[in-house]
Amino acid sequence: MPPTDASAGTGPGSVPLHPGDTGPWDFRGTGGDGAWGKGAGDTSSFGDGEDTLDLRLPDEFIARFVEPRLAHGLDDLLDQIPTWGPNPTPVGMFQLVPVRLEHDLPLVRRWMHDPAVAPFWELAGAHNQTESHLRAQIDGDGRSTPCLGVLDGTPMSYWEIYRADLDPLARHYPARPHDTGIHLLIGGAADRGRGLGSALLRAVADLVLDRRPACSRVVAEPDLRNTPSVAAFLSAGFRFEAEIDLPGKQAALMIRDRVLRGLM
């Protein structure tokens, strides 16, 4: 998982993810050894082998809700991310564009092999490791969608938008239907240290709430010990809900509520 942008916001109250660090951001949190570790919504394994794909949706659910939407070409579980369109943010016009494996793999692979990123996302090993990580989501049942974040026409970040209520994360907190999780990596060194992190976290969380009317909150799970990361979520309008035990880490459950979005 990615390391960090130098500052978490765009103005006063912005914090570095690690003091003095200008590396890429990963808002999935750190593993038990203090390094950035696998996130709960990741389709790769936790430290104990827990995997998003191991949480199989019941066949009855798929037959009733997923397959009919897929048959009509609709994004089934995340409300048609491809239709969300470009949106203005304080840092420019931003759009989530679902990853096209044949077109975007070289870019995502390059980001994952950045020495500042590789130890944290753990996708820089075998040549096809990044491809397998992306393909598992693209060819999956729709619970997680890998996206490029395109800012003013330029791809500059990698996102995973996932159904937290249908993810192993839901085993560790009182999930509500349609809870939506987010992961973020700011890819290029030129886009780090510009204060993009908190601004984009807030923008994407609000975008999820705008485009997913059934979703009442957006969640994340940074390592509890990483105070700057928790502060970054706070500056992006998330609130601290609870400490939760996840494989490999004690996490801070961070939530951005629909009902509080105008106040935070």
URLIN-V336765 format. One line per field, one symbol per residue. ss: DSSP state (H for helix, E for strand, C for the rest). phi: phi as a letter, one per 40 degrees, with the letter a starting at -180 (. if undefined). burial: # if it has 24 or more other ideal C-beta (glycine too) atoms within 12 Angstrom, else .. A space follows every 50 residues. Layout:
# URLIN-V336765
ss->???
phi->???
burial->???
This chain:
# URLIN-V336765
ss->CCCCCCCCCCCCCCCCCCCCCCCCCECCCECCCCCECCCCCCCCCCCCCC CHHHCCCCHHHHHHHHHHHHHCCCCCCCCCHHHCCCEEECCEEEEEEECC HHHHHHHHHHHHCCHHHHHHHCCCCCCCHHHHHHHHHHCCCCCEEEEEEE ECCEEEEEEEEEEHHHCHHHHCCCCCCCCEEEEEEECCHHHCCCCHHHHH HHHHHHHHHHHCCCCCEEEEEEECCCHHHHHHHHHCCCEEEEEEEECCEE EEEEEEECCCCCCC
phi->.ccaccbcabadgcbccbdgcbcccbcchbcccgccbcccccccccccgc bdcccccddcccccbccccccbgbccbbfgddccgcbcbcbhcbacbdcb dccbddcccccccddcbdcbcfbbccdcccdccccdcccccgcbbcbccb bfgbcbabbbbacccbbddccbaccbdgdbbbbabcccdcccgbgcdccc dccccccdcccbccccabbaacccccdcccccccccgcbccacbcbdgac bccbbbcdcbccbb
burial->##########...#####..###########...############...# ###.#.#........#........#####.#..#..#.#.##.######. #..##.###.####.#########.....#####.###.########### #...################.##.#..############.########## #########.##..##########.#.##############..#.##### ########..#...
